C-alpha cells in the first residue's frame, strides 16, 4: 500500500491514503478511503498490487517453469472492479 501511495501524484489523496494505513485496521481503512474518496485510483491500485505479486511469483526461487500464477487478493480489490473492463 505504501508503495502505491508513493506513486499517487495527487498530494491530498496521497496524504489521506498515507494516514489511512497507520495503526490497526489499516487495510480496511485504506480500502474504504480508496473506494469511497478516490475510486478513480482503485483500479490503478489493483493493477499495481497484482504486478508486484506477479513479480514476486516469477522471481521466486525454484518456481517450476510450467506453474500457473496464483490468484491473490489485493487490499485494493473490490467485486465491482473485477466485473468492469
HELIX and SHEET records of a PDB file:
HELIX    1   1 UNK A    2  UNK A    7  1                                   6    
HELIX    2   2 UNK A   11  UNK A   20  1                                  10    
HELIX    3   3 UNK A   26  UNK A   37  1                                  12    
HELIX    4   4 UNK A   39  UNK A   58  1                                  20    
HELIX    5   5 UNK A   79  UNK A   83  1                                   5    
END                                                                             
